[in-house]
Amino acid sequence: DVAISELNVTHEGDFVFELIVADSGCDATQAATSAQTLIDSGVSVIVGAACSGATLSAITVASAAQVPMVSYASTSPAVTTADDNGHLFRVVPSDAQQAVALVAVASNAGVSNPAILYMTNDYGSGLGDNFASNWSGSVCTEVAYDPAEGSYDASTLAQSVVDGDCDSVLLMSYATDGAAIMEALSAQSFAGTIIGADGIADANFTGDFTDASAVDGLVATRPRPGKDSAAKSAFESAYAAAGGADGGIYTHETYDAIKIAAAAIVSDPDGDLRAAVANTGVNYDGASGSHTFDANGDVLGTGYEVCHFHGTTFDCDRVWTADGGLSSS
């Protein structure tokens, strides 16, 4: 909403931007239907989806209609090789990189025999598989589960960790299922380290718990915001003024995805928007950093924040970068 408001002030008299929202449901079938609804509404560019599986489904519809998509949160490695005819872009790095960051975090925490619990969707399985392939130590158990409500039993998943005598858990989850599993682990007196990824690296994660004390000690990674810049400061001020919540995830990226889409439209409103998005995404200085799309529509990113729940207090006090490893932020 902040981005759309700014665009309509900047381009008053020349363009009118409108945000049309459709729910992907984090579901492949619903995402394809929603993408078609947006296309039927006459959208120029689709921003999203958030969930990787939803994005991979929606792009089959969008690319056929020659409508570009710019995702602000889809991190699955499968997005890189999607059959998209060049129409799919994202402003977050691939989980092939996040998995390496998670290995570094786990090693630094003294983990030696982790359990890997991961969702069966594109995000969870991609991240889980990439962690396992990069982890050189032993794995006590590796369990995949369907995150749909009613399709998994958190107590059973927690029991697999306890039965495996695991010293830690790598949790590749979203908020609802992640909270349920962490509460089940707490109920079974699991005292090991729990490490998660960007699906739960959010200050608002505590809102998904019945007993928020179970979140204490969680360490989780998420893409690192870009360096301080005029674009970042301006967005954060406008976001706060609009009532935006502190500690949210992918807010900067969502803003940038909309702004990139709009800049592409402005640059060539009647031309090839796929090419216009690609051209816009060359050293694009946004709120989430400087982005350059490669041939696959991917960005390199600027590393990962390493965040920690101390009780229910959320703090991102370390970073991981490909060239520098782990360090204090």
Beta strands, then each sheet from edge to edge (+ up, - down):
strand 1: 46-47
strand 2: 69-71
strand 3: 88-90
strand 4: 114-119
strand 5: 141-145
strand 6: 168-172
strand 7: 193-196
strand 8: 219-223
strand 9: 284-286
strand 10: 289-291
strand 11: 304-310
strand 12: 313-321
strand 13: 325-328
sheet 1: 1+ 2+ 3+
sheet 2: 5+ 4+ 6+ 7+ 8+ 11- 12+ 13-
sheet 3: 9+ 10-
end
